[in-house]
């Protein structure tokens, strides 16, 4: 049975999302302590795929995932899942609220419940954990008094109980997760796809505008743009782009060639079905038919036709 890595320990939102993303085939899910370790296992061939968090509607991107995607051999996304995020406060059985002096969780989780913490546990000391489930594990081991964790975590660690449930400063918060694999056959186009790339632009006036124009001129909807330092030299940034469409689409392929010409480096991160299954809106001039017609027109000219 193939193994699938995910950010562990068991009981994380990432485990929940990875189960959704791998529901159509038999696989054993294996927890890894950090995203870099999960992706290292994927790159080495120890696992078939890896589920990782990439973006939260409240806190934005997950920097460790973005950096890990471009710091080793290429990996590609083959699926995405959106998971609604609300948290439980877990304590050891019998712990009253007045005894909660330390609270542990992942930084994104802490940020999403800070208002609740300020109201309910204003004097508690906050500690960072590698995941929400790791925080619950630490509470079960007696290292902290409470954990901000996913509802799944209480099933994984004995001796815990809920001090509060369903907490979130933003009621409709969601986190986006990706299923990653080593390069190979891509998912077939569905008409409701997303393409992700990472590009390092030239350090010159208008370079970012020119990058965006490659998409705009082809009627491509840009759904996300984030920048991260390349870590090679001060002032050099890598831009992570998500846009509607599949690399098999003519407009997307044409845009990727344009990005490749303009940028110092472009890494293709995958084309995969969108979790919301919402079809891309394509204007007539950017349709497959329009690209095919213009290609035939140019071919006719090159062959000496009257066009």
Secondary structure, DSSP 8 states (H G I E B T S, - for coil): -EEEEEESSTTSHHHHHHHHHTTTS-EEEEEESSHHHHHHHHHHTSSSEEEEEEEETTTEE-HHHHHHHTSSS-EEEEEEEEEE--EEEEEETT--GGG--EEEE-HHHHHHTHHHHHHH-TT-EEEE-SSHHHHHHHHHTTS-SEEEE-GGGGGTSTTEEEEEEEE-SSTT-EEEEEEEEESSS-----SSEEEEEEEE--SSTTHHHHHHHHHHTTT--EEEEEEEE-SSSTT-EEEEEEEES-TTSHHHHHHHHHHHHHSSEEEEEEEEE-TT-------GGGSHHHHHHHHHHHHHHHTT---
